[in-house]
Amino acid sequence: MITFEPFWKTIKEKNISTYHLIEHCKVRSSTLDKLRHDKPLNTTTINDLCRILDCRIEDIAEYIPSEDDQKL
């Protein structure tokens, strides 16, 4: 499972609000909703977030093995 918990830690550490992301960085509220609920994001969006936050991908997402993962 991909979790976006690191994203929330990163914006807190950088003292960046979701309001700032929406109003000044043009991040869509639907993107924040996907992040909030660990829904899939495309790599372009993840790239944009890394640029906005000046961070690495590990500061936005983390893979955690889960029994709910799709069987391969």
C-alpha positions as CSV (number, residue, x, y, z in Angstrom):
1,M,0.0,0.0,0.0
2,I,1.2,3.5,-0.8
3,T,0.7,5.9,2.0
4,F,1.1,9.7,1.8
5,E,1.7,10.1,5.6
6,P,5.2,11.5,4.8
7,F,3.5,14.3,2.8
8,W,1.6,15.5,5.9
9,K,4.8,15.4,8.0
10,T,6.7,17.3,5.4
11,I,4.2,20.2,5.1
12,K,4.0,20.4,8.9
13,E,7.8,20.5,9.2
14,K,8.0,23.2,6.5
15,N,5.1,25.1,8.1
16,I,3.0,25.0,4.8
17,S,-0.7,25.0,5.1
18,T,-3.2,23.3,2.8
19,Y,-4.6,26.7,2.2
20,H,-1.2,27.9,1.0
21,L,-0.9,24.9,-1.3
22,I,-4.4,25.6,-2.9
23,E,-4.3,29.4,-3.1
24,H,-0.6,30.1,-3.9
25,C,0.7,26.9,-5.4
26,K,-2.4,25.9,-7.3
27,V,-2.6,22.4,-5.9
28,R,-6.2,21.2,-6.4
29,S,-8.3,20.4,-3.3
30,S,-9.1,17.1,-5.0
31,T,-5.4,16.3,-4.9
32,L,-5.2,17.0,-1.2
33,D,-8.3,14.8,-0.8
34,K,-6.5,11.9,-2.6
35,L,-3.4,12.5,-0.4
36,R,-5.6,12.5,2.7
37,H,-7.2,9.2,1.8
38,D,-4.2,7.4,0.3
39,K,-5.8,7.3,-3.1
40,P,-3.7,6.9,-6.3
41,L,-1.8,9.9,-7.7
42,N,0.0,10.0,-11.0
43,T,3.7,10.6,-11.2
44,T,3.3,14.1,-12.7
45,T,1.4,15.2,-9.6
46,I,4.0,13.7,-7.3
47,N,6.7,15.4,-9.3
48,D,4.9,18.7,-9.0
49,L,4.6,18.3,-5.2
50,C,8.3,17.5,-4.9
51,R,9.1,20.7,-6.8
52,I,6.6,22.8,-4.8
53,L,7.9,21.5,-1.5
54,D,11.6,21.2,-2.6
55,C,11.8,17.7,-1.3
56,R,12.4,14.1,-2.3
57,I,9.7,11.5,-3.2
58,E,10.3,9.8,0.1
59,D,9.1,13.0,1.8
60,I,5.7,12.5,0.1
61,A,5.0,8.8,-0.2
62,E,6.0,5.5,1.4
63,Y,5.3,1.9,0.4
64,I,4.1,-0.3,3.3
65,P,3.4,-4.0,2.5
66,S,-0.2,-4.9,3.2
67,E,-2.5,-7.9,3.1
68,D,-4.9,-5.8,1.1
69,D,-2.4,-5.4,-1.8
70,Q,-3.4,-6.9,-5.1
71,K,-2.2,-10.4,-5.6
72,L,0.5,-10.7,-8.3
